[in-house]
Amino acid sequence: MISFVWAESKNHIIGVNGHLPWKLPNDMKHFKNVTTGHPIVMGRKTYESFPNGPLPNRLNIVISRNPDYKVPESVVLITDKSQLKQYVKPDDEVMVIGGEGIFKLFAGDVDRLYLTEIDHDFAGDTKMVALDYSKFKLIEKKEGVVDDKNIYPYTFKTYQKIN
Ligand SMILES: NC(=O)c1ccc[n+]([C@@H]2O[C@H](COP(=O)([O-])OP(=O)(O)OC[C@H]3O[C@@H](n4cnc5c(N)ncnc54)[C@H](OP(=O)(O)O)[C@@H]3O)[C@@H](O)[C@H]2O)c1
């Protein structure tokens, strides 16, 4: 099964200058909870945006068109999505974590969406791809806690593809 995991602003921004446009530690915790133990699939630029290298306790799979792109031994490099099945088990929940081109690449395959909706407009250079939400059912919704470290209102939403 393919799932998407991402955070998106009110104006559909997901990134700026190779980083997230906001600081929301509670969303980072949510991302960790949702993805730990599952393979994560990401574009080369998203991989390079991690300050401390590959994310622990998850198989990190990086997509690049450059077959010579260097990754540590624990990380899998693929150059085409057809190679994914060599590295994941049929019953794995494969977490596609962006960015824009990678969401576009898997938009026809996705079964579940883990969206953090941030109720604030941000300036940015990377947008979420348009998804057809009429093909999905909202199965979980939880308001995020706003405090001095998480200053923007946000909601965690989970959608499941309608069969
Ligand atoms: N808000 C969120 O939840 C979220 C999630 C993820 C990322 N982001 C943000 O989004 C930005 C990065 O996203 P991005 O869209 O610019 O880049 P990206 O999708 O992470 O990476 C793009 C790279 O992926 C490779 N690629 C793309 N399509 C491919 C294909 N069909 N086949 C093989 N390789 C392919 C290419 O690598 P090569 O150039 O090496 O060939 C391409 O340059 C950052 O600002 C990041 O912080 C936000």
The ligand as a Gaussian input file, in Angstrom:
#p B3LYP/6-31G(d) Opt

LIG

0 1
 N        5.686000      20.061000       3.769000
 C        6.029000      18.798000       3.533000
 O        5.382000      17.869000       4.026000
 C        7.199000      18.497000       2.650000
 C        7.466000      17.187000       2.257000
 C        8.569000      16.957000       1.422000
 C        9.344000      18.015000       0.995000
 N        9.040000      19.278000       1.393000
 C        9.815000      20.426000       0.913000
 O        9.777000      20.401000      -0.506000
 C       11.041000      20.835000      -1.021000
 C       11.702000      19.705000      -1.794000
 O       10.787000      19.206000      -2.739000
 P       11.032000      19.285000      -4.307000
 O        9.715000      19.022000      -4.934000
 O       11.740000      20.556000      -4.630000
 O       12.095000      18.125000      -4.547000
 P       12.008000      16.544000      -4.321000
 O       10.735000      16.013000      -4.921000
 O       12.282000      16.206000      -2.923000
 O       13.251000      16.072000      -5.174000
 C       13.283000      16.321000      -6.550000
 C       14.305000      15.414000      -7.151000
 O       13.813000      14.075000      -7.158000
 C       14.303000      13.394000      -8.299000
 N       13.161000      13.009000      -9.132000
 C       11.984000      13.665000      -9.301000
 N       11.183000      12.991000     -10.149000
 C       11.864000      11.880000     -10.530000
 C       11.568000      10.794000     -11.378000
 N       10.403000      10.724000     -12.037000
 N       12.486000       9.823000     -11.551000
 C       13.677000       9.874000     -10.903000
 N       14.029000      10.897000     -10.066000
 C       13.121000      11.882000      -9.883000
 C       15.203000      14.374000      -9.026000
 O       16.499000      14.205000      -8.452000
 P       17.874000      14.511000      -9.266000
 O       17.872000      15.977000      -9.500000
 O       18.957000      14.040000      -8.346000
 O       17.775000      13.689000     -10.533000
 C       14.618000      15.711000      -8.607000
 O       15.511000      16.797000      -8.722000
 C       11.847000      21.250000       0.195000
 O       11.592000      22.623000       0.446000
 C       11.265000      20.388000       1.285000
 O       11.489000      20.933000       2.575000
 C        7.991000      19.523000       2.198000

